[in-house]
Amino acid sequence: MERLDKLLASTGRWSRREVKSLVKEGRVLVDGVPAAAPEQKLDPALSRVLVDGEEPDIRQYTYVMLHKPPGVLSATEDARQETVLDLLPPDLRRRGLFPVGRLDKDSEGLLLLTNDGDLAHRLLSPKKHVDKVYCIRTDRPLTAEDAAAFAAGIVLADGTACRPAGLEVLGDGTEALVTLHEGKFHQIKRMIASRSAAVCRLKRLSMGTLVLDASLKPGEFRLLTGEEVIKIGGKP
């Protein structure tokens, strides 16, 4: 059971003071009946709440799929540069969302934003081995030898050991799909550099069961469907 004022304030659309006024004016209905008080408790999964005839999203957790564009930081705030949260409307920014993992500033693709800390921990934990798939373009054609090196596990120049990863060479060899089971700093770029090549473009396509919606253009976003939330282990 949750307090009505807390649930409505968590949507980012109203402050608790504003909710108090809405309730006093009879503009909030709970299951068709005017709310008795801002402190009224209800089960958000069972009760239907209307404000001025509209049904706000009062679910505790929010899950947003963003097609991160190049040039934007995977961060919640930055004094000088645009962040992924700056791409969202104010009501979503006030929900305490944060990116699950990071994409480099010059990279693009799937980025999950949520306020579900437990889910984020599970998706990022090395022990969970959640596959992340990327499409890359390189400055030279990659070969079967490079794929074999990825499959064996690469030790970087500083001694960092990377787990075995997938490298599927496409077309003329300058494009490839990379599948990682971990997420070290600049990992793909450093692994490719160890093969005397450089990454010119990097786009994340999926994380576990969550696949980038092909209809989303860079900078666009949408809420996850209930089915998507369940598949990634979230709380619908």
C-alpha positions as CSV (number, residue, x, y, z in Angstrom):
1,M,0.0,0.0,0.0
2,E,1.3,3.4,-0.9
3,R,0.2,7.0,-0.1
4,L,-1.7,8.8,-2.8
5,D,0.3,12.0,-2.6
6,K,3.6,10.0,-2.8
7,L,2.4,8.1,-5.9
8,L,1.2,11.2,-7.7
9,A,4.3,13.1,-6.8
10,S,6.5,10.3,-8.1
11,T,5.1,10.8,-11.6
12,G,7.0,14.1,-11.8
13,R,3.9,16.0,-12.8
14,W,2.9,17.4,-9.4
15,S,4.5,18.3,-6.1
16,R,3.0,16.9,-2.9
17,R,1.7,20.4,-2.1
18,E,0.0,20.5,-5.5
19,V,-1.5,17.0,-4.9
20,K,-3.0,18.3,-1.7
21,S,-4.7,21.0,-3.5
22,L,-6.0,18.7,-6.2
23,V,-7.5,16.4,-3.6
24,K,-9.1,19.3,-1.7
25,E,-10.7,20.5,-4.9
26,G,-12.1,17.0,-5.6
27,R,-10.1,16.6,-8.8
28,V,-8.6,13.2,-7.8
29,L,-10.7,10.1,-8.0
30,V,-9.7,6.7,-6.6
31,D,-11.8,3.9,-8.1
32,G,-14.4,6.4,-9.1
33,V,-14.7,8.0,-5.7
34,P,-13.2,11.4,-4.8
35,A,-10.0,10.9,-2.8
36,A,-10.6,11.2,0.9
37,A,-7.1,12.7,1.7
38,P,-3.6,13.1,0.3
39,E,-2.5,10.5,2.8
40,Q,-5.0,7.9,1.6
41,K,-3.3,4.6,1.0
42,L,-4.0,2.3,-2.0
43,D,-2.5,-0.5,-4.0
44,P,-1.3,1.0,-7.3
45,A,-1.6,-2.3,-9.0
46,L,-5.2,-2.7,-8.1
47,S,-6.7,0.8,-7.8
48,R,-7.4,3.2,-10.7
49,V,-6.6,6.8,-10.1
50,L,-7.8,9.7,-12.2
51,V,-6.7,13.3,-12.1
52,D,-9.1,15.7,-14.0
53,G,-10.3,12.6,-15.9
54,E,-6.9,11.4,-17.0
55,E,-5.1,8.3,-15.7
56,P,-1.5,9.1,-14.7
57,D,1.2,6.5,-14.6
58,I,1.5,5.7,-10.9
59,R,3.7,2.6,-11.2
60,Q,6.7,2.7,-8.8
61,Y,9.3,1.9,-11.5
62,T,9.8,3.4,-14.9
63,Y,11.6,1.8,-17.8
64,V,12.6,3.8,-20.9
65,M,14.3,2.6,-24.1
66,L,16.4,5.4,-25.6
67,H,18.2,5.4,-28.9
68,K,21.2,7.3,-27.7
69,P,22.7,9.5,-30.3
70,P,26.4,10.2,-30.7
71,G,27.6,13.3,-28.9
72,V,25.5,12.8,-25.7
73,L,26.9,11.7,-22.4
74,S,25.5,8.6,-20.7
75,A,25.1,10.4,-17.4
76,T,22.3,11.9,-15.2
77,E,23.8,15.4,-15.2
78,D,26.7,17.5,-16.4
79,A,27.3,21.2,-16.1
80,R,28.8,21.6,-19.6
81,Q,27.5,18.8,-21.8
82,E,24.2,17.4,-22.9
83,T,23.3,14.1,-21.1
84,V,20.8,11.4,-22.0
85,L,18.4,12.7,-19.4
86,D,18.3,16.0,-21.2
87,L,16.6,14.2,-24.1
88,L,13.6,13.3,-21.9
89,P,10.6,15.5,-21.0
90,P,10.5,17.1,-17.5
91,D,8.1,14.6,-15.9
92,L,10.3,11.7,-16.8
93,R,13.5,13.5,-15.7
94,R,11.9,14.0,-12.2
95,R,11.4,10.3,-11.7
96,G,15.0,9.6,-10.7
97,L,16.0,7.7,-13.8
98,F,19.6,6.7,-14.6
99,P,21.3,4.9,-17.5
100,V,21.9,1.2,-17.0
101,G,25.5,0.9,-18.1
102,R,27.2,3.4,-20.4
103,L,27.8,4.1,-24.0
104,D,30.8,6.3,-24.9
105,K,29.9,9.8,-25.9
106,D,30.6,9.1,-29.6
107,S,28.7,5.8,-29.6
108,E,25.0,5.3,-30.2
109,G,22.3,2.7,-29.8
110,L,20.2,1.0,-27.1
111,L,20.3,2.6,-23.6
112,L,17.9,1.6,-20.9
113,L,16.9,4.3,-18.4
114,T,15.2,3.3,-15.2
115,N,14.8,4.0,-11.5
116,D,14.8,0.2,-10.7
117,G,18.2,-0.2,-8.9
118,D,17.8,-3.9,-8.4
119,L,17.3,-4.6,-12.1
120,A,20.2,-2.4,-13.0
121,H,22.5,-4.4,-10.7
122,R,21.3,-7.7,-12.2
123,L,21.8,-6.5,-15.7
124,L,25.3,-5.2,-15.1
125,S,26.6,-7.9,-12.7
126,P,29.4,-9.8,-14.3
127,K,28.1,-12.9,-12.6
128,K,24.8,-12.7,-14.6
129,H,26.6,-12.9,-18.0
130,V,24.0,-10.7,-19.7
131,D,24.8,-10.6,-23.4
132,K,25.2,-7.2,-25.0
133,V,25.4,-7.1,-28.8
134,Y,27.0,-4.2,-30.8
135,C,27.4,-3.4,-34.5
136,I,30.8,-1.9,-35.2
137,R,32.6,-0.5,-38.2
138,T,36.4,-0.6,-38.3
139,D,39.2,1.1,-40.3
140,R,40.4,-2.2,-41.7
141,P,38.7,-5.5,-42.7
142,L,38.5,-7.9,-39.8
143,T,39.3,-11.6,-40.3
144,A,38.7,-15.1,-39.0
145,E,41.9,-14.7,-37.0
146,D,40.4,-11.7,-35.2
147,A,37.3,-13.7,-34.5
148,A,39.3,-16.5,-33.1
149,A,41.2,-14.1,-30.8
150,F,38.0,-12.7,-29.5
151,A,36.7,-16.2,-28.9
152,A,39.8,-17.2,-26.9
153,G,39.7,-14.1,-24.7
154,I,42.0,-11.1,-25.2
155,V,44.5,-9.7,-22.8
156,L,44.8,-5.9,-23.3
157,A,48.0,-3.9,-23.3
158,D,47.7,-3.0,-19.6
159,G,47.2,-6.6,-18.6
160,T,43.4,-6.5,-18.3
161,A,42.0,-9.9,-19.2
162,C,38.8,-9.9,-21.2
163,R,36.5,-12.8,-21.2
164,P,35.8,-14.7,-24.5
165,A,33.6,-12.7,-26.7
166,G,31.8,-13.1,-30.0
167,L,33.0,-11.4,-33.2
168,E,30.9,-12.1,-36.3
169,V,32.5,-10.5,-39.4
170,L,30.0,-9.1,-41.9
171,G,30.2,-8.1,-45.6
172,D,33.6,-6.7,-46.7
173,G,35.0,-7.2,-43.2
174,T,34.8,-3.6,-42.0
175,E,31.5,-4.3,-40.2
176,A,31.0,-6.9,-37.5
177,L,28.7,-7.9,-34.6
178,V,30.4,-8.1,-31.2
179,T,28.8,-9.9,-28.3
180,L,30.1,-9.2,-24.8
181,H,29.3,-10.8,-21.5
182,E,30.9,-8.0,-19.5
183,G,31.4,-4.3,-19.7
184,K,34.9,-3.0,-19.1
185,F,35.9,0.6,-19.8
186,H,36.0,1.2,-23.6
187,Q,36.2,-2.6,-23.9
188,I,35.3,-3.1,-27.6
189,K,37.6,-0.2,-28.7
190,R,40.5,-1.6,-26.7
191,M,39.9,-5.2,-27.9
192,I,39.9,-4.1,-31.5
193,A,43.0,-1.9,-30.9
194,S,44.7,-5.0,-29.6
195,R,44.2,-6.4,-33.1
196,S,45.8,-3.4,-34.7
197,A,42.6,-1.9,-35.9
198,A,40.3,1.0,-34.8
199,V,36.6,1.3,-34.2
200,C,35.1,4.1,-36.4
201,R,31.5,3.5,-35.3
202,L,29.8,1.6,-32.5
203,K,26.1,1.0,-32.0
204,R,24.5,-1.2,-29.3
205,L,21.7,-3.3,-30.6
206,S,20.6,-5.3,-27.6
207,M,21.1,-6.0,-23.9
208,G,19.8,-9.4,-22.8
209,T,16.3,-9.8,-24.2
210,L,15.9,-6.1,-24.8
211,V,16.4,-5.2,-28.4
212,L,16.6,-1.6,-29.8
213,D,13.3,-0.7,-31.5
214,A,14.2,-0.1,-35.1
215,S,11.5,2.6,-35.4
216,L,13.4,4.8,-32.9
217,K,15.6,7.4,-34.5
218,P,18.7,8.7,-32.6
219,G,17.5,10.8,-29.7
220,E,14.0,9.2,-29.6
221,F,12.7,7.1,-26.8
222,R,9.7,5.1,-25.6
223,L,8.5,3.4,-22.5
224,L,9.0,-0.4,-22.4
225,T,6.0,-2.6,-22.9
226,G,4.8,-4.7,-20.1
227,E,6.1,-7.8,-21.9
228,E,9.5,-6.2,-22.3
229,V,9.7,-5.3,-18.6
230,I,8.8,-8.9,-17.6
231,K,11.4,-10.4,-19.9
232,I,14.2,-8.3,-18.5
233,G,13.2,-9.1,-15.0
234,G,11.6,-5.7,-14.1
235,K,8.5,-5.0,-12.1
236,P,5.5,-4.2,-14.4
